[in-house]
Amino acid sequence: MSRSKKLNILLPIVSLLFMGAFAKHRLLDRQDITGTLNDKEMDETSGIAASSISPDTYYVHNDSGDTSRFFAITAEGKLKSTIYFKGDSTQKLGVQDCEDIDVGPGPEKGKSYVYLGDIGDNNQNRPYITVYRMAEKKSWATGDKAITNTQAVRADFKYPDGPKDAETLMIDPIGKQLIIVSKRGDTVAVYTSPLKYQANTTTVLTKRCKLYFAGFKPFKWITAGDISKDGQQILLKSYDKVYYWRRQHNEPIWETMVRKPQELTYKVEKQGEAIGFQPDGKGYYTTSEGVFSPVYHYDVPN
């Protein structure tokens, strides 16, 4: 979503969100803040995902208005590397609106891949959305504000029921599925594609289910999600809530998500659009748009 449109939509409700937060959620202590995103280039953060091969390394990215790149950081928000890739040559910046990022398996067994979803569509008129897949590299975690380039494999996707705005992309390591959850509406929908999709082609997603969350629009719009590395836990977040599920008997992920979720403690952020598990699944992180935004850590329920 463009910055001007975001301001027009979100500025009037930010104060209401914070008032609601004070009434509905306890304020978290400072120890729940692990740090801040310490480089001003990370000013429109919209996704966060843990590395599968490098300890204390997380990937974040900006949404619309940024070029084809993402960042490797520590849990405290320290920038390790900026990773550039070749995006869509028909787009001035290489990408349109990257809204979420995840890490998981891919075409080569034993390798870990970063998936970056150029899936934002505020006007709901894109004929297709795009996901970029990149083999994860340990060198991304060893730099100190290093700049590097990597090769990305592009794949385009279409919704079976017309264009949708979405800000949630997840990788299911058990079902070997790419998961996209739409953002808007009274209900949102869960769409999937096998991870063995054909690169450089357009794949039609499969619609699996609809999800209803109580609340008022746009507060209840779904802005981010993640699946734990072992595939047993799922998170979705809206602007003011975090929803949590535990998988049962390795069932299809959409069967888990149609059950009533648990609502977790969450400190409402200025414009929270990023959530991601830590590698062992015992906790998760959130952060938001804005220069030097805090990084929050939460424990998952026992």
TAVEN-V462938 format. One record per pair of residues at least 12 apart in sequence whose ideal C-beta (glycine too) atoms are under 6 Angstrom apart, sorted by the first residue. I is the first residue (numbers start at 1). GAP is how many residues later the second one is. If there is no record, write none. Layout:
# TAVEN-V462938
{{I | GAP} {I | GAP}}
This chain:
# TAVEN-V462938
{{1 | 63} {1 | 121} {2 | 62} {17 | 223} {17 | 251} {21 | 247} {28 | 239} {32 | 264} {32 | 265} {33 | 261} {33 | 263} {34 | 41} {34 | 42} {34 | 261} {34 | 263} {35 | 41} {35 | 42} {35 | 260} {36 | 41} {36 | 256} {36 | 258} {37 | 40} {37 | 256} {38 | 39} {38 | 40} {39 | 40} {40 | 251} {42 | 29} {43 | 248} {44 | 18} {44 | 19} {44 | 245} {45 | 15} {45 | 229} {45 | 242} {45 | 244} {46 | 17} {46 | 53} {46 | 227} {46 | 228} {47 | 14} {47 | 53} {47 | 54} {47 | 227} {48 | 12} {48 | 226} {48 | 228} {48 | 237} {48 | 239} {49 | 52} {49 | 53} {49 | 54} {49 | 227} {50 | 226} {50 | 228} {50 | 229} {52 | 51} {52 | 60} {53 | 59} {53 | 83} {53 | 85} {54 | 84} {54 | 87} {56 | 18} {56 | 19} {57 | 15} {57 | 84} {58 | 15} {59 | 13} {59 | 42} {60 | 13} {61 | 37} {61 | 40} {63 | 34} {63 | 35} {63 | 36} {64 | 33} {67 | 26} {67 | 27} {68 | 17} {68 | 19} {68 | 26} {68 | 27} {69 | 13} {69 | 15} {70 | 13} {70 | 46} {72 | 68} {72 | 69} {77 | 218} {79 | 66} {80 | 61} {80 | 63} {81 | 59} {81 | 62} {81 | 65} {81 | 67} {82 | 65} {83 | 57} {83 | 65} {83 | 67} {84 | 65} {85 | 65} {85 | 67} {95 | 23} {96 | 22} {97 | 23} {98 | 18} {98 | 20} {99 | 18} {99 | 20} {99 | 21} {99 | 68} {100 | 17} {100 | 67} {100 | 68} {100 | 69} {101 | 15} {102 | 13} {102 | 67} {102 | 68} {102 | 69} {104 | 67} {104 | 69} {105 | 68} {111 | 24} {112 | 24} {113 | 20} {113 | 22} {114 | 20} {114 | 22} {115 | 16} {115 | 18} {115 | 56} {116 | 16} {117 | 14} {117 | 52} {118 | 12} {119 | 47} {121 | 42} {121 | 44} {122 | 43} {124 | 39} {124 | 41} {125 | 38} {126 | 37} {128 | 28} {128 | 30} {128 | 74} {129 | 28} {130 | 26} {131 | 24} {132 | 20} {132 | 22} {133 | 20} {134 | 16} {134 | 18} {153 | 46} {155 | 42} {155 | 44} {156 | 46} {157 | 46} {157 | 48} {158 | 44} {158 | 46} {159 | 46} {160 | 44} {160 | 47} {164 | 18} {165 | 18} {165 | 19} {166 | 14} {166 | 16} {166 | 17} {167 | 16} {167 | 56} {168 | 13} {168 | 54} {168 | 56} {168 | 57} {170 | 55} {170 | 56} {170 | 57} {172 | 55} {172 | 81} {173 | 58} {174 | 57} {174 | 76} {175 | 78} {176 | 19} {177 | 15} {178 | 15} {178 | 17} {179 | 13} {181 | 41} {181 | 44} {183 | 38} {183 | 39} {184 | 37} {187 | 23} {187 | 25} {188 | 23} {188 | 34} {189 | 18} {189 | 21} {190 | 18} {190 | 19} {190 | 64} {191 | 14} {191 | 16} {192 | 14} {192 | 16} {193 | 12} {208 | 46} {209 | 45} {209 | 49} {219 | 20} {219 | 21} {220 | 18} {221 | 17} {222 | 14} {222 | 16} {223 | 14} {223 | 50} {224 | 13} {224 | 49} {224 | 50} {224 | 51} {226 | 49} {226 | 50} {226 | 51} {228 | 49} {228 | 53} {229 | 50} {232 | 15} {233 | 13} {233 | 48} {235 | 40} {237 | 38} {240 | 28} {241 | 22} {242 | 22} {242 | 24} {243 | 18} {244 | 17} {244 | 18} {244 | 20} {245 | 16} {269 | 19} {270 | 18} {270 | 20} {271 | 17} {271 | 18} {272 | 14} {272 | 16} {274 | 13} {283 | 14} {283 | 15} {283 | 16} {283 | 17} {284 | 14} {285 | 12}}
